[in-house]
C-alpha cells in the first residue's frame, strides 16, 4: 500500500479567475449565517456519527462539486436514509483553492462550489441535515495539489467554518511538520469550541499516535488505522486493527475504522454486507462512501438496513468484542441497552464454514429459551442457547439474541449446512451431504429439504430428505448425487439448499442456504509449482495475486521479478497482505514448501506473517517477518487435506507496503 492518503492532482482554475478571487476574498458569505441544526442532547455524538463523505467514490475528480453534494442531500431524504439516521453530508479534500486570499482566509473553489460553502450549508440544513468539511492539521492537506491546511491558522479557519454553518470537521494529518499530534489536535479543539458552534470533531491521524489513549476529551471520533481501500484485504486488515480497541469506545468518543466502501464495486454484495455488519457491531461511524446518485438497489438495501443500523446506534454505546476467532470463524458480540446481544457470525475464509457459539458465551443469562432475530433476513426464531449458522465465504450472519419471556411465540431456529465444502471433480459424479438441524427449544415438524443446482445439472437424493419431527439438537442428513453436464468447465457454480417445516403452532417456515460448488481437476501426481496450478480462490490486499512476479498493487502483470534479500526467484506467487490463495488438494497431497519473505521492491517497508492451512488447521507459520529478514523456508504437512490455503497477514500493524512472496512454492502429491 502507498502513502496512507494517495491523492490525485487536477487542473486548477484559470489564472485570471484565481487572481480576482484572491484579491476580493472569494464569494462573500451571507451577512447572517444559517442557524445551526440543534445538537444532539447531552453530547455532539452520543452515538456514532452517520452520514456521507465523497472521498472514496470521487477522490479529487471533477464530479465532486456543489451539484453532487446537493444531490446526496436530496437522496438522503427521498431514499429514507435521513429517517434511518444518516445526518451529515461531508466534503473531503479539494473543496478549496490552493491559496488563501489576501486576508489569509480559505477560498472555496469557484468551479466546484460557485455559490460558496454557506449556500451549500443552507441547502443541506433546509433538508434537516448537517454539513461537514475537511482540512488537515498541517501546512497543506493531503492532495498532491497542496491545498491550505490549518496548522497555524486554527482560530481563523474554525471561525470561517462556523460562519459558513459547518457542523462536522474531518481533520487530517498530512504535512504536519513534525509538530506533536496531541498539541495540533487540541489546538483545533480549542478553536472549534471558541466559535460557540457545535461542530463534531473527527480526528484523522491514522492511529499513528494511539489517539484512543488521549483523544476522548479532544474529539468525538478518531481514526484508528490508515485509509481503507475498496477491497477485501484492506477491509479485513482494518477490522483486525480496530477490534482490540473496544475498551476505548463509548458515547461521545468513538473508534473510527474509516469510511464505508459499500457500493463502490471492489467487493461483492456478500462482502459489503459483512463490511456494513462488522462496522455496525464495532459501533463505528457509518459514513457512506459511494455516490448515491448511481447506487444500485442492493447497495441502498445494505446502507438502509435499519435493524443493522440500530446495532450501530444503540444508546449503550458498547463496541463489540471478539468471543472467538478460530480458523477464520469469528464470533463478535455487542452488548445492547435492552440486555440483548448483537452477534456477528463472520466467515473470513474463502469457502463456507459453520460458525457457532452459545448464549452463555456472548454474555446472556441462563434462560429456558432465547429469541434470535436475523437482521438481514428480518426473521425471529427461538433457540435453546446454540447460536450457529453455516456462513458463506466472506459472509456475515448478524443476529440479535435475547433472553426474553416470549421465545415460545416464535418458530424453532433451524440451521442448514453441509458436511464439507462441495468439490466436484470434472466429469465425475459427486456425493454431497446436507444437514437440517433444529437449534430451537421447540421441535420442527414436517421437515423437507431440497437441493437445486444450475440448469442442466442432475441432483438426486440418495437418502431421505424429509422428517416428520426434529426435536432440539436432531438433524436431518441427506446424501445427494450431483452430476454436472459432460465437459463442464472448471469454476464455481451456484446451488441452493432449501428447507420447509412447521412450528408447533402450525406456522409454515422456510429457509435457504446458498451453496457454491466448485468443479475442479485433481492435482497432478508428483511435485508441482503452485504458480503453475489453478487456484480455487485468490484474494490480495492491493492488486491481484501474481504468478511468478511480485505484487505491483494495481493491474495484473505489473509486478517485478520475485526478490527477497537480493535473491531472485523465477517461480512463486506475489501477494499483498492481507491475502489468501486456496488450492484443491483432493486428499491426495502430502507437503507444501516455499521460501517466503517480504519483497525487496518496497525497500525497508513492510512486515507480514506467512501461514499454511490444511482445511481448518494451521499447519505451519513463520511469525512476523520484515524486509530486513532473508527468505525463510516454510514447510507444512497437508496429508488428507481437501483444501490447502496460503495465508499472509499484516503482522498486526496494517497493510502499508506489505509485499509478500511465496517464492519456489511447491505442492507434492
Secondary structure by P-SEA (a helix, b strand, c coil): ccccbbbbbcccccaaaaaaaaaaccccccccccccccccccccccccbbbbbccccccccccccaaaaaaaaaaaaaacccccccccccccccccccccccccccccccccccccaaaaaaaaaaacbbbbbbbcccccccccccccccccaaaaaaaaaaaaccccccccccccccccaaaaaaaaaaaaaaaccbbbbbbcccccccccccccccccbbbccccccccaaaaaaaaaaaccccccccccccccccccccccccccaaaaaaaaaaaaaaccbbbbccccccccaaaaaaaaaaaaaaaaacccccccccccccccbbbbbbbcccccccccccccccbbbbbbccccccccccccbbbbbcccccccccccccccccccccbbbbbbbbbcccccccccbbbbbccccccccccbbbbbbbbbbbcccccccbbbbbbbbcccbbbbbccccccccccccccbbbbbbbbccccccbbbbbbbbbbbbccccbbbbbbbbbbbbbbcccccccccccccccccbbbbccccccccccccccccccccccccccccccbbbbbcccbbbbbbcccccccccccccccccccccccbbbbbbcccccccccccccccccbbbbbbbbccccbbbbbbccccccccccccccccccccc
